[in-house]
Amino acid sequence: MRKLLIILLCSPMIVFGQNLAVGDTYEGGIIFYLDGNGGGLIAAPTDQATVNDFPDWGCIGTAISGADGLILGTGAQNTIDIENGCTTSGTAADICSNLVLGGFSDWFLPSIGELEIMYLNIGTGSNIGNFVSTKYWSSTEKDDTYAWSWEFSSGYQDYNSKTSNKYVRAIRAFSNITNINEQQISIEKKIIKIFDVFGRESNNKNQPLFYFYDDGSVEKKIIIE
């Protein structure tokens, strides 16, 4: 039986020869990290919480299995683990996971390491990212009671009660795809999880599925058979 693979346009693409830089507006937000291979990370151009509705981290008293990634490239998986382990709606991770912005739906809550890079590259100095001088939630859990946040006023990490209300800024990953007709999953990266539009792990065909990889990138695909 023939299979047809459709890669939806939420998968990022860079036009051949295009030069991108940190601070550029691109694919729904502001580039704050480039990996040197044509890919990187993008921050949403505005906060996903206002002064009137700061979200908490959620599920205090529950340790979320897997949501302890600290470094660059772990925020996407942290967010998946939080969504799977904490069913409370409106949490920091839930807001990012359900965000549709700039035509993209693969946003996630950054890890503490990704927040630090965001602060250093587009938060401090000229503040290209238009951040508020306060704490922003990361997707990195400390334990069942606390989670890590980054202070954008002076630049340091801290941990706070999961019931604390903090600002939120979603991010997404993009990669270098020069020919979408010849796109293949790189052997250098591995699929971490596959889930459907409702956040459930799934391998079912003939429906949109989100593929999360160990390099932090995400692809949305439909395999029709």
Buried (B, 14 or more C-beta within 10 A) or exposed (E): EEEEEEBEEBBBBBEEEEEBEBBBEBBBBBBBBBBEEBBBBBBBBBBBBEEEEBBBBBBBEBEBEBBBBBBBBBBBBBBBBBBBBBEBEEBBBBBBBBBEBBEBBBBBBBBBBBBBBBBBBBBBEEEBBEBBEBBBBBBBBBEEBBBBBBBBEEEEBEBBEBEBBBBBBBBBBBBBBEEEEEBEEEEEEEEBBBBBEEBEEBEEEEEBBBBBBBBBBBBBBBBEE
